[in-house]
Amino acid sequence: MYNYFGELMEKLFAKLKIKPKNEKLYKTAFSHSSYVNENHLKNDYERLEFLGDAVLELVVSDYLYKSLDVEEGDMTKIRASYVCENANYQYAQDLELYNYIKVGHGEDRDGGRFKKVIMADIFEALMGAIYLDLGFEEVKRVLYDVVIPYILDPKVTFFSDYKSALQESIQTDKKTLEYVLVKEEGPAHNKTFTMMVEIDGIVYGKGVASSKKEAEQEAAKDALNKLAK
């Protein structure tokens, strides 16, 4: 009988250098809501994702506090580069988590196992599972292996705070800046948001992403590009 935690899953555990105690946690961590609904199961990964997000932020914050002698604002900006959807997606790619994600048939036809938002969420859910199963020190070690090398590489950044840059670029002119949600579409587990950024009531940028915050950043980036021309 095929075991979900067979040879393939053992490769992931070996790569992470972990010895799971409660394998059900990891099965839940890789179960998308479409798969859970289709198979009438109880839990998807979302609660573990919530926990893993907090663990990831704490580990990176702890590392930055102890490793860098910089102001709080600078630490916040640095952390934002490595605790965000783009970064989590890259970490998930490095670990080839698409091999283990369980999605429903419709989501699978749409390439759900490879979607940025799902892979990023799964990475956080996996960290949540490791934390619950093996404790803080073990998940900290895993995150140090996966995340810290990127922080140490000055050539790599996953996130730029385009909103702050846009705010700074217009503040001397005392112009008003507003982000407007113009479209929200897709199922609850896979929404897409379209945001517009207006300067003094005029639309300067548009952004589309899987979260409102990311869409706002994309809109701000678009606006900065137009202002630079």
N, C-alpha and C positions, 0 to 999 in steps of 0.2 A: 504493500500500500504506500502510495506517495506521501511523503511527509513534507509539509510546507517548509519546515526548518530542516531541509535536507542539505545536500551538498552545497548548493548555491548559497544558502543562508550561512552555512558554516564558514564560507569564504569571507563573508562580510564580518562575522564575529572575529575571525582571525586577523583581518585587516585592521579592525579596531582594537585588537588585543584584549578582548573582553570574554568572560565566561559567564553567560547569562544564567540566572537562577530561575526567573519567571519568564519563560518564552512567550506566554500569552500577551505580555505587555508589548513585545516587539511585533507580534502579529497585529495587534490593535494599532500600533504606531504606523503600520504600512497600509491600513485599511481606509480607503477613501469612502466618503459618505455614499457615493453611487454604488460601490461594491456592497457596503453594509445594507443599504436599502434593498438592493436586488436580491441579496441572499438572506434577508430577514434576520440579520445579526443585531447585536445590542449596541456595540460601541464602535465609533469611527475614531480617527486620530485627533480630532479637534481639541479635546481636553488635554491630551498629552502635548499637543502643539502649544497650547497656552502656557503650560508648565515649562516646556523646553525653551520658549522664548525668554522667560524670566531667568532661567538658568544660564542661557547663553549671554544675556546682558550682564548678569552678575559676574560671570567668569571674566569676560572681556573688561568690564569696569575695574575689577580687582587687579587684573594684569596691568592695565594702564596706570592705575593709581600707584602701584608699587614699582613700575618700570620707568615712568616718565615724570619729570619735574616740570609740569606745565599747569596752567590755570584750568579751572573747572570748565570754562567755555570751550577751551581747546580740546580737553578730554572728551567732551560731549560730541564735538565735530568728528574727532578721530573714531570714536565708538560708532557713530552713525555710518561710517564707511564700511564697517565690518560686521555690523548687526543690522542687516537690511535684507530685503528680498533678493536683490542681485547677488549679494555675498552668499546668502544661504543657498541660492541656486547653484553657485559655483562649488560650494562645499558638497552639495548633493551630487553634482556631476563628478567631482573627484572620487567620491565613494561609489559611484555608479548605482545610486539608489533606485533608478528607474527599473532595475532588474527585479526589485522586490515589491514595488508598489502594486496594490490590488485596487483596480477600478472596475466599475460596471461595464457591460459590453458597449453601451452607447458612448461612454466616456473614452473607452479604449479605442473605438473607431475614430474618435476625434484627436487621438494622440495624447490622451490625458496623462499617461505615465511620464511624458516628456515635457509637459507644460511647466513653465517657470514657477507659477504660483503654487502648484501642487508639489513640485519637487522641493521648493523652499520650505513649505509647510511640513513636509515629511521629514526634512532634516531636523527641524525643531522638535517634532514629535518623537523622533528617535532619541534625541538628547533628553527629552522628558522621560522616556522609557528607561534609559540608562541610569538617570538620576534616581528614579523610584526603585529600580532593581538592584543597583550596585552602590548607590550613594554619591555624595557630592564630590569626594576626592577622585573617584573613578571617572565621572563625567568631566571633571575639570582636566584630568590627564588626557582624555580623548579630545577635548576641545583645544588643548594646547598643541596636540599633534596635528589637528586639522586646520585650526584658525590662525594660531599665532605665527606660523611661517608667512602668511600673507601680510600680517601687520609688520613683520620684520623686513619685508621686501618693499623698498621705497618706490618701486616702479608700479606697484599694484594698488589701485583704489577702486572700490565698487560703487561709490556714492559721492555725489557732490551736492552741497546744499544750495541748489539753484534759487530757492525761495529767499534765502538770506541775501544772496548776491543781488537778486533783483530788487529787494527792498533797499539795499544800500545804494544801488545805482540811481534810484529815483528820490531818495529821501531829501537830498539837497534842494530839489525842486518842489518839495511839499505836495507831491501828487498823491492821490488816493489809489490804493491797491486792493483789489478784491478778487477772490477765487469763487467761481460759480460752477456748481454741478449742473451740467446740461443734459446728461444722459446716464442712466444706470440700467444695465441689461444683463441677462443671463440668469441661471439658477442660483440659489442661495450659496451653494458650495463653489461656484465658479463665476462670480460677477465681474463685469467690466465697467469701469467708471470713466466718463469723459468730463474733464474739467476745462473751463476757460479762465484765463486771467485777464482782468480788465484794469487798465490804468486810466484814471479819470473818465471812466465809463466807456472807454474804447477797448475792444478786444485786441490783445497783443499776442496771445499765445494759447495753444490748445494742447492738452495732454490726455493720453488714454493709457490706463493701466489697471491692474487687478485690485488696487486699493485706492482710496481717495487721496491718501498722502502721496503715493507714488505718482498718481495722475497730476496732482498739484505741482510736484517737482518737474514733471515732464512739460507742463504748461509754462512754468517759470523758465525752464531751459529754452523753450521755443521763443518766448518773449525776449530773453537776453540775446539770442541769435539775431532777432529782428532789430533790436535796438543797436546792435553792433554794426549793422550795415549802413 
